[in-house]
Amino acid sequence: MLNRCLLVVASMSTLFLMSCGGSGDGGGSPSPSPSASGAEGLWLGSAGNRSITGLVLDDGSFYLLYSLAGNAAVIGGVVQGSGAATSGTFSSSNAIDFNTEGLGVVPATFSASYSPKKSLDGSVSHTAGAATTFTSTFNTAYDQAPSLAALAGTFAGKASSTKGTEDANVTIAASGALSGTGASGCKLTGTVAARTQGNVFNVSITLGGPPCVAANQTMSGVAYFDATAKRLYAATLNSARTDGTLFAGVKP
């Protein structure tokens, strides 16, 4: 979990993680919809010796992907939730830390201070254990238009879930059709579509039968394509946010 780790990858038994959980609250009067406001963007940084790739979307949903300690090439998990920005602070009380290093899925609280298109610095806290702090800076790639034509290709990398990590290949067509196969033989199909705001893609996948760990489940989330490095980061979760898959891979 984040108080011991921080980035994202996934397993073909659950490929891709990133479900936009709602933030709702009770009470007698309706509350405004969450908004990222000045915290929106692509944020790159670190938490100790772990690398961070963070996405805060216009609807208030966010994904903080973190790497294994000392190994920026392999994702260790993702903190996901929905929050709202107010007077330089972006916070969420419904976050989860989805960890692929054996710690599972843990509820968390996320709080960060931001300077629009400059910095996002904060902490992730769990009910047990000390908070983990992170720092990050805005990356202007977020302001570019997402392109399915640029994304199209076959990515070789690692897919991970709470059940483990394996080698995997994911192919995305210019039409947005997605298919993937893991070393275990698990297969999946799905779709990728460009979001209307931000250089981010919405992802939906359906896993095949055994040997997929989460056989026949459908998951949804987001993906980010680093065009310079030709690297894809993706995360998907089931609707209950109790299971998911993360993927990081590169194409020729």
N, C-alpha and C positions, 0 to 999 in steps of 0.2 A: 504494500500500500504506500501512498505517497510519503508517509512519515518515515519510510525506509527506502523509498525509490522514487523515480519520475521519468516517459516518451511513448510509443505505441507500436504494436505488431499483432498479428493474430494467427489462429490456426484454422486449417481448412475444415476442421470439424465445426467451425463456427465462423467463417471468414468475414472480415470487415466489421468495425465497430462504430457506432455513432448514431444514437437515437436521440432526437431532441425532446427531452423530457419536459413537460409543462411545469410551470412554477406555481400555481394557484394558491390561494389562501382562502380561509373561511371568513366569516364576518358578515355583517348585515348589509354593507354597501359594496357594490361591485368595485373591484380593483383594476387599475390599468394594466394592459398587456405588458409583459416584460419588454424592455428595449435595451439594446446594447449601447446606443448613443455613442459617446466619445470613446468607449472601450472597444468598439467593433474593430476587427482587423486580424491580420496574421502576425503572431508574436513569436519571435525566436529568442531563446535565452538559455538559462541553466538553473538548476537547483543543486547546489553542491557540485558533485562530479557527474551529474546527469544532465543531458541535453533536453531541451524543451521545444516542442513545436505546438503552439497554441492557436486556436481559432475561436474568436468571439464573433458570432453572427448577428445580423441586424435584428433578428427576432428574440435575442437574449440568450439563445442556446450557446453553449461553449464546450470545447474539447481541449483539454490540456494533455498532450501526448508526452510521455517521458521515456528516456532511454534506460538501458541497464547502466549500472554504475560503471563509469570509466569506459563505456562502449557505446558511442553515439550511433553506431550503425544498426543496433538492435533495440527494438522497442520493448519496454518493460511494463507499460500499462497506460491507462488514460483516466483522467478525471473529467467527468461529464455531468452536465446539469443545465439549469436555466437560471438566469439572474437578471438583475436590473442595475442600470447605472444612475447614480445620483451624486451630483456635486463632486466629481472626481473619484468616487468610490464605486466599484462593481462588486456585488456580493450575491451569494447563493446559499440557501439553506437546504437545497434538495440534491446536492451533488453526490455522486458515487465515485469511488476509486476502484476502477476495474484493473486488477493487477494480474499479470501473466506469470509471475515468479513464484506462485504457490500460495499467495495471500488471499486470493479470491476477490469477491465484490464487497466493499465496505462503505457504509454511509459516511459522508464527509461534509464539512462546511468550507466554503471557498470565499475568500475576501481579498480584494486587491485595490490598490490605488492606481489611477491611470492619468496620463497626459495624452490627449488625443493625437494619434499618429506619431507618438514618441515613445512612451514607456508604459509597461504594465507590470507592476511589482506587487507581490502579495504572499499569501500563505494558504495552505490546505491543512485542515485539522480533522482528526478522527476522534471518536468518543474515547478511545484509549490511545495513549502515546502523544509525544510532542508534535507540534505543528512543523510542517516543512515549508521553508520560505523559498521563493524563486524571484528572479529578475528577468525581464525580457524587453526587447525593443521592437518597434513596429517595422515590418518589412513591406516595402512598396509594391511587391508582387501582388498583394491583396487587391490593389486598385486596378489590376489588369483584367480584361474580360476573359472568362473561362472559355477554352476552346476544345471541343470534342475532337476536332481534327488533329490538334497538337497532342492530345492525350492518347489517341489511338495507338495501339501496339501491344506487345506481350511483355509483361513484367515478371522477372524472376526475383524471388525474395523469400521472406519468412512470414508465415501465417501463424497466429497464436490465439489461444483462448485460455481460460482458467484450467483447461485440461492438458495444456502443453503447447509446444511449438514445433512446426515442421516446415520443410522446404515446400514452396508452392509457386505455381505459375498462374498468372491472371492475364487474360486477353480482353481488351476493350476495343470494340469496333467504332468506326467514325459515326455509326448510327446510334451509339450508346449501348448496344448489346454487350453484355459481360458474361464471361465464362471463366471457370477456374478449376484447377486440379491440384490436389496436395500429394505429397509423397506417400501418404497412407492409402491413396486411391479415392479419397473423398472428392466429390465433384459438386459444383454449384453453378447456377445461372442467375442472371439478374440484369439490371439496367442502371445506367449512369446518365444523369441529366444536369446541365449547367444551371446553377442558381441564378436568380435574376439580379442579385446584388452580391458582390464579392467574388473573388477568384476561387470559387469552391464548387464542388459537384455534390448533388444529392445521389445517394446510392441505395438500391434495394436489391437484396439477394435472397435466393431460396436454395437451401442446402439439399443435397441428394440424400438417399437412404444410407444405411450402414455401408462403409465404416465411418461415416461422419458422426462425430460425437453428438451434435445437436441435429440429428437426422430429420429431414423434412421441415425444418423450421424456416420461417421467413424473418429476415432482419433488415433494419434500415439504419442509415446514418449518412456520413459525409466522407468526401475524399478531397485531398489537396495534391496537385501535381506541381512539383518543382521542375520547371521547364529547363533550367540551367543544368541541374544535376540529372535530369530525366528520371527522377525518383517520385514514386507514388506513395502517399500515405493515406490509409483508409481505415475507417472504424465503423462497425455496425453493432447494434444491440437489438435484442428482442423487445417487444412492447412493454414487458414488465421490468426491463433493465436488470434482469437476473443473470443473463448470459450474453455473450457477444463474441466478436472476433475482430482482430486487428491485423493489418497487413502493411508491410513496407517492402517495396521492391523497385528495381531499376530495369529500364529497357535499353537495348543497344542504341 
